[in-house]
Amino acid sequence: MLVTLIAAARSSSLLDARFDDERPLDAAGWQALEHAIPMLLPLAAAELRYCSPTPCSRQTGEALGLAPLAQLALRDCDMGRWRGMTLQEVTLREPQAVDVWLADPRSAPHGGESLLAFVSRVGTWLDTRPVEGEGLIVAVTEPAVIRAAMLYALKAPPASYWRTEVHPLSVVSLSGCRGHWTLRLG
């Protein structure tokens, strides 16, 4: 099975990126999406098409002609009381909590989901996709979810999450099934 993950077009500038961002695509996101459509349009032939429930993921999926089914498991990490805030804002208010969160993948000082729980949730979603031969699955989701999926597929140490960047409209494919995934680039 091949699962192709597409990072949603942007909903804000990097400096204004917020935890659990529920904003729709911004003008730059729509413009980038228009340029990417010709390259990504063939993915609409996928047998199963999903998206995160966020506005930017749904809008990206619809613009690509996917008519995706929203999946709660593909939502960004639950950031608890930090939801809607930028990392800079949280660091100013709770510097020690941010240090703990970045250092310990089991911690959730914000009251939401730990990094390990987040990666496990995304991995469970991957592992429970229907296995029908060489089927193609496409999902549009937030960059953080794609980072978690790569971490899960590679069985990489949790610190690797902080060393991975996924830009809007990036595409990553994983092949395999239930706990045996391979990262495919190109």
N, C-alpha and C positions, 0 to 999 in steps of 0.2 A: 504494500500500500504506500502511496505517496501523499504526504500532507504538506501543502504549500501554505505558508503563512505570509500574509501581506501586512506590513505596518500601515495603519491608517494614516491618511494625509494629516497634516498638522492642524491643530485647533488654536495654537498660540505660539508666540516666539519662545525660544529656549529659555530666555530670562523670565518669562511669565508662565512657564510650565508648572502646573499645580497637581498635587496628589489627587487621584480619583477625579480627574478633570471631566466634567460633563458638558463642556462647551462644544458647539458645532464647529465645523471647519471654518477657518478664517479665509480671507481673500487670497493670501499666499498659498494656503492649502488647496483651495479650488484651482488656482493657476497651475500648481505643480501636478495636481491630479489630471488636469486637461492634457498636459504634456506626457504623462505616464500612460494614459489610457491605451494608445496604440500598442504599447509593449505588453500591457497586462491583460488586454481584452481576451486573448486566447484562453486565459484561466477560467473564463465563464463557461467553458465546456466541461468543467468538473462535475462529477456526479453528485457530490454533496458540497454545499456552499454554506458557510457559517460566518458569523461575525460576533464581536463583543456587543453588548447592549448599549454602548455609548453612542452618542449622536455622530461623532466623527467616524467611527467604524461603520455604522449603518450607512452614512452618506457616502463613504468611500466605496463600500460594497455595492450600493445601488448605482453609483456612477459607472462602475465597472460592469454593470449588467449582470451581477451575480444573483440578485434577489435573495440575499443571505438570510438564514434562520439565526436569530439571536440566541446565544448560548451564555448563560450566567457564568459558567466555568471559564470563559474566555475574558472575563472582566479583569481589570487591573487589580493589583494587590489592595486589599482593604486596609486603608491607612487610618482607620479609627478617627480620633479627634483631630488628626492632621489633614483630614479631607478638605480639599479646596484651598489649601495653603501651599506656598512655594517652599522649597527646601531652605531658602534664605530666611523666610519668615519663621519657620520652625526652629532653625538654628539660633536665631536671636532670642526666641522665647524659651526654648528647652535644649540648650547646647549639650548637656550631659546625656539627655535621652537620645539625641541624635547620635552621639558617640557610641552609646550602647547598641543602638539599632544597626549602625554600620559595622560594628565589631562582632556582634553575636547573632548568627543567623536564626537562632531559636527565640530571640527576643522580639517583643512587640510592645515597646513602651508607649506607643500611641493608642493602645487598646484594640487594635485591629488584628491583622494577620501577620505572622512572622514570615520571614523570607523562606524558611524551610516549608512552612504550610502552604505558601503561595506556589512554590515550585512543585510540591506534591499535588496540589489541585490541578495545575496545568498538565502535569504528567499523567494524572488519572484520566483527564479528558482525552489526551492522546491515546492512552492504552485502551480506552473503551470505544474507540471509533469502530464502526462495522468493518470487518475484514472480508472483502469480496474480491479476491484475486488481486489484480493490479489497478484497482480503482484510484481515482484522483479525488482528493478532498482539498478544498480551499477555504481558508479562514482569514478574515480581516480583523485585526485586533491591535491593541496598543503595543508599542515597542517593548514595554516591560514584560508582557506576556510572551513575546517572542524570545526575549532574553531568558526567561524562565524555561521555556521549551528547549532551548539549546542546552542549557545547563543540565536539564533532565536527560536529554538524549545522549549527551556526552558523558554523563555521570561525573561531571566536573565538580570540584570542591565549591562550596557556597561562595567563597570569596571571588570566584570567577565571574559571578553575576555583576559585580561592581567594575569589572575590567572589560565589559562587553558593551558595545554601542550598537544600537539599531536606529537608523534614521527613518523618518516618515517615507512611506512607499517603498521601503526595502522589502525584498522577497527572500525568504529562507525556506528550503524544502527539507523535509525529514522523510526518510524511507524506512520501512520496517513495520513492526507491530509489537504490541504488548511488552514493553520493557526492553526491547531490542531495536533501538533506533539508530540511524546513521544520518549525520548531517550532510546534506548535499548542497554544494555551492556551484553556481554557474548554470 
